[in-house]
Structures are given as structure tokens and as C-alpha cells.
Amino acid sequence: MVLSLASGALQAREYRYTDAHLHYVDFFQNSEGMLPLLSQMDEHRIDAVMISGVAVAKKWHENEPRRPRYYAGDDAGAYWFTGTDAILAHALLDLPEQQRERFHPFLTGFNPNDKNSDEHIRRTIEMFPGLWKGIGEVFTRHDDLTALTHGDVPRANSEAMTRVYYLAAEFDMPVMVHSNITSKREREPLYLHEIEEPLRAHPKVRFIWAHAGTSAEIHRRQERLEFLHDTLDRMLATYSNLYIDLSWSMLDTYLLDEAGEADAEWVRLVERYPDRFMIGSDVVGRFDNLGKHLSRFDAFLDALEADVAVKVAQSNFLAVLPKRPVVAEEK
């Protein structure tokens, strides 16, 4: 993993990666397909991928002459789309088994406001036995997507999600949750309790907190959240079932400074909890820049102790996966 360049005095690291956050489809349920994805993985030393669909579909409104390119492209709404899991499942099942083993699919096609969702998840597990490795990314509070999606505001601590967590514990499945820590304007952890309550109530469930509760939209309005580092330090010390996804919106705002150097405070935080952080691309449906997204973490990884860097780049995500195939018991 670490290659010596000159008498051991100068070392360069060449990482192998696990992408802990990747969406096979975009917000219109379209994808470049498995061949471009596998090509990028082979070219850029990406051995394994957490892969999921996208839980909502963006509507192309009747009154819009041009199709939007992203969920925030216009004011048309989005709706919960359960078919996303079937799209992903069939793409994976079409692969040779050796290639399929590189993917760790998470189930995401359900409405987190619906107390029927745990039953829907169970049915999907039954339809594709042994395929799923986790649940998520679950969209709860999520920037403007929350306002655009039809229905009530989803919360990570809702009754519906509580039922999902019990199911996750039953099947030993980790849950990746996108739950914003604050709004675009408030400079305090306004919604922290929404993720902290289930962490406390479900200690057997391994929670992966997407982007540590941050987002590009929050940073666009507020830049760096000064309370985030200390909040994570406290939470990681308190909840042994909490894991942090350091996908792309974390990189430039927290992990690296303006010169592209690793932030010493965040280096110390990750080394204090070496098994609890993982990196991801968070690409949606297009994979041409996948290797570039992951290699940009190298500047931060290089500042970590070598064994910690390997964990963050590769093995921490794999360690949270179920120990056995996820198969529903026959009734």
C-alpha cells in the first residue's frame, strides 16, 4: 500500500479505494450503465463500491419546455420512486458473479414518511435474496430537495424511520442517512436531535451519516460550519454505532485548506476515531470523473498515519457490512 521511492526516506502512497457512496442512477433514474462504471473502477484502483439508486424522481413539468438537468434545475417537484431498487438490482444481476461481488448495494426506494416502508423493504429483500447489503441513502432533511419532494418533511427520527431501524437491526444492515445538521441560514445545529435520537435509541444499528450532516448548498450559503468538528468529536465519543461518510461536499470545506493541504484539526479527529470514517464520490448516474473524485482525497489521506489512511480509503466501509447474506425467513 505504501511504495518506497528513495531509501525509505521519501515515500509515496498509492491507494486502493472503496467508494462508500455512489448512486447508479441520477434524479431522472438514468444511468451511463455498468460498463463505464467498471471501466473507471479498473482504471483507478477502485476495488469495491457502495451502490444505490436514488429514492426520488424529478418531475419534468408540463409547463417547462426544457428538461431540467438536476433536481434544483427548476421549481418542478420530485416524488418518491420505488422502482429505483429494481433498476439497480437488474443491472447487478446481469453482471458476471466475479464483477458483481465488487458492489455492495443499498436499498433506497421507499418513502421515509410512510410507516408501510419497512414492509416494502422486507418485500424487496424477499424479491432479491442475498443481494442487499444496507439501507440508504435515505433522504430525510436534504436542502431544497426536501421542499421540492411531495409530502411532509421527512425526519430521521420519525415513526416510519423507527420501523426501518428495527428492520435494519433484524437483518444486521447498516443505514446511510442524509439528515442535514442545520438549515441554509442558521449557524447552529438546528436539526441535530433528528439524527441523535435514533443513534441513542438503536445502538445495534450502524448509522452512516452522509456528509456528516452537511451539504454543498449549506456551504454555499454559510461556508464552513464552525461547530461541526466539536459536534462530531462529541458524537463519535458518545455513539459507537456512528460512522461518517466524508463524501465530496466535506473535502474542500473541512478536510483541506485553501492551499489544498490537509487540515490538522480534522486529521487529528480522524486519527482519534480511525475506524469510523470513510470516503465516497456521491456521483449520480455518470461515472466519467469517478476516479478523479476519489483521488482528490489523497492529499488528506497522505496526512494520516499510513494504517489509518488505508482504513479510511478502503476497509472501514467494508467493515460495517452484514456478516451474513441478507435473506428473509420463509413464512
ZIWO-V576187 format. One record per backbone hydrogen bond with DSSP energy under -1.0 kcal/mol. CO is the residue of the C=O (numbers start at 1). NH is the residue of the N-H. If there is no record, write none. Layout:
BEGIN
CO/NH, CO/NH
END
This chain:
BEGIN
1/14, 3/12, 6/9, 6/10, 10/5, 10/6, 12/3, 17/47, 17/48, 19/50, 21/282, 22/52, 23/285, 26/29, 27/58, 30/26, 33/37, 34/38, 35/39, 36/40, 37/41, 38/42, 39/43, 40/44, 41/46, 45/17, 48/19, 49/104, 51/106, 52/24, 55/81, 57/79, 61/64, 70/73, 77/59, 78/150, 79/57, 82/85, 83/87, 84/88, 85/89, 86/90, 87/91, 88/92, 89/93, 90/94, 92/95, 96/100, 97/101, 99/102, 100/103, 102/49, 104/51, 105/133, 107/136, 108/110, 111/114, 114/117, 116/120, 117/121, 118/122, 119/123, 120/124, 121/125, 122/126, 123/127, 124/128, 128/131, 134/107, 135/176, 138/178, 141/180, 142/145, 142/146, 144/148, 145/149, 148/78, 155/158, 158/162, 159/163, 160/164, 161/165, 162/166, 163/167, 164/168, 165/169, 166/170, 167/171, 168/173, 174/135, 175/208, 176/138, 177/210, 178/140, 181/191, 188/190, 189/192, 191/194, 192/195, 192/196, 193/197, 195/199, 196/200, 197/201, 198/202, 202/205, 206/175, 207/243, 208/177, 209/212, 209/245, 210/213, 211/214, 213/181, 215/219, 216/220, 217/221, 218/222, 219/223, 225/228, 227/231, 228/232, 229/233, 230/234, 231/235, 232/236, 233/237, 234/238, 235/239, 239/242, 241/207, 243/209, 244/278, 247/250, 248/251, 250/254, 250/255, 251/256, 255/263, 257/260, 261/257, 263/267, 264/268, 265/269, 266/270, 267/271, 268/272, 269/273, 273/276, 276/244, 278/246, 279/20, 283/23, 285/32, 287/290, 289/293, 290/294, 291/295, 292/296, 294/297, 295/298, 297/301, 298/302, 300/303, 301/304, 305/309, 306/310, 307/311, 308/312, 309/313, 310/314, 310/315, 311/316, 312/279, 313/18, 315/319, 317/320, 318/321, 326/130
END
